[in-house]
Amino acid sequence: MKCRPNVLQPIVHPTKCCVNHTHSTTIVPHIHPIHTTNVNHQMYQHLHYFPHTQSAVNNVSHQHFQCMGPGPFPR
């Protein structure tokens, strides 16, 4: 007759931790817009001149009368 083997309780060892690292590359575009405004300044200098002239006006008036009677007496 065969005897059954004697089986003991299992011995549980602490868990061995293993780490697998997986790497990936992700491209993130960064856009930095730039705007340049070129301002052209133009100055107009308005120079005002006032040349002055003078003139003279001689005003002459004439009056004509119709007189009744004899003309002027001679001297």
SELUM-635341 format. One record per residue: residue number from 1; residue in one letter; x, y, z of N, C-alpha, C, O, CB in turn. Coordinates in steps of 0.05 Angstrom, whole numbers. Each point is the difference from the previous one (the first is absolute). Last residue first. Glycine has a CB too. Example, Ala and Ser with C-alpha at 12.3 -4.5 7.8 and 13.67 -1.06 7.14 Angstrom:
% residues 2
{atom 2 s {257 -45 142} {16 24 1} {-15 22 14} {10 22 4} {14 -35 -47}};
{atom 1 a {-18 -102 42} {-18 24 0} {18 24 0} {21 0 13} {-59 -23 12}};
This chain:
% residues 75
{atom 75 r {-390 3806 -1285} {14 18 20} {8 25 -13} {11 17 13} {4 -56 11}};
{atom 74 p {-101 -25 -51} {28 3 -5} {12 19 20} {-14 16 12} {7 -25 -60}};
{atom 73 f {-78 -56 70} {7 27 -9} {30 2 -5} {16 -11 15} {-54 31 11}};
{atom 72 p {-26 -109 -36} {16 15 19} {8 26 -12} {4 3 -24} {13 -46 44}};
{atom 71 g {-105 6 -60} {25 -13 6} {16 17 20} {-10 21 9} {10 -42 -54}};
{atom 70 p {-109 26 41} {23 8 -16} {25 -14 10} {1 -7 24} {-23 51 -35}};
{atom 69 g {-66 -97 33} {6 29 0} {25 5 -17} {10 -18 -13} {-31 23 58}};
{atom 68 m {6 -97 8} {-19 16 -16} {8 29 0} {12 9 20} {-50 -42 -9}};
{atom 67 c {97 -62 1} {-9 24 12} {-19 15 -19} {5 1 -24} {38 2 51}};
{atom 66 q {0 -105 -6} {-13 16 -21} {-13 24 14} {-18 -2 17} {10 -39 -47}};
{atom 65 f {96 -24 57} {-26 12 8} {-11 14 -25} {15 12 -15} {-1 -7 64}};
{atom 64 h {64 -85 -17} {-10 18 -21} {-28 10 8} {-17 -16 8} {45 -8 -44}};
{atom 63 q {66 -23 83} {-28 4 1} {-8 20 -21} {14 21 -4} {-15 -31 54}};
{atom 62 h {87 -63 -21} {-10 23 -16} {-30 1 4} {-14 -20 0} {52 16 -34}};
{atom 61 s {56 -43 86} {-29 0 -6} {-6 25 -16} {12 21 4} {-23 -47 38}};
{atom 60 v {99 -43 -14} {-8 27 -8} {-30 -2 -7} {-8 -19 -14} {55 31 -4}};
{atom 59 n {37 -70 72} {-28 0 -8} {-8 29 -6} {3 18 16} {-13 -59 12}};
{atom 58 n {102 -23 -20} {-10 28 1} {-28 1 -11} {-4 -6 -24} {52 25 20}};
{atom 57 v {20 -98 49} {-22 6 -18} {-8 29 5} {-5 9 22} {-12 -57 -22}};
{atom 56 a {105 -24 17} {-15 24 8} {-21 5 -21} {4 -4 -24} {36 24 48}};
{atom 55 s {23 -109 18} {-8 16 -23} {-16 24 11} {-9 -1 23} {8 -40 -54}};
{atom 54 q {73 -47 62} {-17 22 6} {-8 14 -26} {15 0 -19} {6 6 65}};
{atom 53 t {16 -111 -6} {3 23 -19} {-20 22 9} {-18 -5 15} {32 -25 -54}};
{atom 52 h {37 -67 79} {-19 22 3} {6 22 -20} {23 8 -4} {-28 -19 53}};
{atom 51 p {19 -104 -27} {11 25 -13} {-22 22 1} {-23 -5 -4} {54 -23 -26}};
{atom 50 f {-19 -63 84} {-21 20 -5} {13 25 -12} {4 20 15} {-32 -38 23}};
{atom 49 y {45 -97 -19} {11 27 -4} {-23 19 -7} {-19 -8 -13} {63 -11 -3}};
{atom 48 h {-25 -86 62} {-19 20 -10} {13 27 -2} {12 9 20} {-50 -35 0}};
{atom 47 l {64 -85 -17} {10 26 6} {-19 21 -13} {-4 -1 -24} {53 -16 26}};
{atom 46 h {-50 -92 31} {-13 21 -16} {10 27 9} {-5 8 22} {-37 -38 -28}};
{atom 45 q {76 -76 10} {3 26 14} {-12 21 -19} {11 6 -21} {31 -21 47}};
{atom 44 y {-49 -97 -12} {-4 22 -18} {2 26 16} {-15 4 20} {-15 -32 -51}};
{atom 43 m {65 -80 44} {-8 26 12} {-3 21 -22} {18 3 -17} {7 -14 60}};
{atom 42 q {-27 -103 -27} {7 22 -19} {-11 26 11} {-24 1 8} {22 -33 -48}};
{atom 41 h {27 -79 68} {-10 26 9} {8 21 -21} {24 1 -8} {-21 -14 57}};
{atom 40 n {-19 -100 -40} {14 22 -15} {-12 26 8} {-24 4 -4} {36 -35 -35}};
{atom 39 v {-7 -73 82} {-15 25 -1} {18 21 -13} {21 6 10} {-48 -18 32}};
{atom 38 n {18 -101 -34} {18 22 -7} {-17 25 -4} {-17 1 -17} {50 -33 -5}};
{atom 37 t {-46 -66 77} {-13 22 -14} {20 22 -5} {12 10 19} {-57 -21 2}};
{atom 36 t {46 -101 1} {14 25 1} {-16 21 -17} {-6 -5 -23} {51 -19 29}};
{atom 35 h {-60 -78 47} {-9 19 -20} {15 26 4} {3 10 23} {-49 -31 -25}};
{atom 34 i {48 -93 28} {12 27 4} {-11 18 -22} {-1 -8 -23} {43 -10 45}};
{atom 33 p {-63 -87 30} {-3 20 -22} {12 27 8} {-1 8 23} {-40 -32 -39}};
{atom 32 h {56 -79 47} {2 27 12} {-2 20 -23} {21 8 -11} {8 -25 50}};
{atom 31 i {-49 -94 -15} {0 20 -21} {0 27 14} {-17 6 16} {-7 -35 -50}};
{atom 30 h {47 -81 54} {-5 26 13} {3 22 -21} {22 3 -12} {-6 -20 58}};
{atom 29 p {-33 -98 -44} {9 24 -14} {-8 25 16} {-23 3 9} {19 -26 -53}};
{atom 28 v {25 -80 73} {-20 21 5} {10 25 -14} {19 12 10} {-33 -32 35}};
{atom 27 i {33 -93 -46} {9 26 -9} {-24 20 5} {-22 -5 -10} {55 -15 -25}};
{atom 26 t {-2 -79 81} {-22 16 -11} {10 28 -7} {13 13 17} {-47 -40 10}};
{atom 25 t {72 -80 -2} {6 28 -5} {-24 13 -13} {-11 -11 -19} {61 0 14}};
{atom 24 s {-32 -79 76} {-10 10 -26} {7 29 -3} {3 14 20} {-41 -48 -20}};
{atom 23 h {61 -63 64} {4 29 -6} {-12 6 -28} {1 -17 -18} {41 19 46}};
{atom 22 t {-44 -78 60} {-6 4 -29} {2 29 -5} {-13 16 15} {-17 -57 -18}};
{atom 21 h {62 -36 83} {-3 28 -8} {-5 1 -30} {15 -12 -16} {15 28 53}};
{atom 20 n {-42 -90 49} {6 3 -28} {-5 30 -8} {-22 10 6} {9 -59 -16}};
{atom 19 v {33 -10 106} {-11 23 -13} {9 0 -29} {23 -3 -6} {-23 30 49}};
{atom 18 c {-14 -97 50} {15 5 -25} {-14 24 -14} {-25 2 2} {39 -51 -7}};
{atom 17 c {-10 -5 107} {-11 20 -17} {18 5 -24} {24 4 3} {-47 18 37}};
{atom 16 k {-1 -107 31} {22 14 -13} {-13 20 -19} {-16 -8 -17} {49 -32 21}};
{atom 15 t {-73 -6 89} {-3 5 -29} {24 16 -10} {8 20 12} {-58 -21 -8}};
{atom 14 p {57 -67 81} {-10 27 -7} {0 4 -30} {16 -11 -15} {1 29 59}};
{atom 13 h {-31 -118 -11} {22 20 2} {-12 27 -7} {-21 2 -12} {56 -36 0}};
{atom 12 v {-77 -63 50} {-4 23 -19} {21 21 6} {2 10 22} {-52 -19 -24}};
{atom 11 i {34 -102 16} {14 23 11} {-3 22 -20} {8 -3 -23} {26 -26 49}};
{atom 10 p {-101 -60 -6} {19 14 -17} {13 23 14} {-12 12 19} {-15 -25 -58}};
{atom 9 q {-3 -77 90} {-13 25 -10} {21 14 -17} {24 -1 5} {-54 5 37}};
{atom 8 l {43 -108 -40} {0 22 19} {-15 23 -12} {-6 1 -23} {49 -16 43}};
{atom 7 v {-42 -97 -34} {-1 27 -14} {-3 21 21} {-18 -1 17} {-2 -18 -59}};
{atom 6 n {52 -91 29} {-9 19 20} {3 28 -13} {21 8 -8} {-7 -38 47}};
{atom 5 p {-33 -63 -93} {20 17 11} {-12 20 19} {-23 7 -1} {50 -12 -41}};
{atom 4 r {-65 -94 29} {-2 27 -12} {21 17 12} {7 -3 23} {-57 -2 -30}};
{atom 3 c {59 -101 -6} {-8 21 18} {-1 27 -14} {15 6 -19} {6 -31 57}};
{atom 2 k {-35 -83 -70} {15 25 -3} {-10 20 20} {-24 2 5} {32 -10 -54}};
{atom 1 m {-3 -103 46} {-17 23 0} {18 24 0} {21 1 12} {-58 -25 12}};
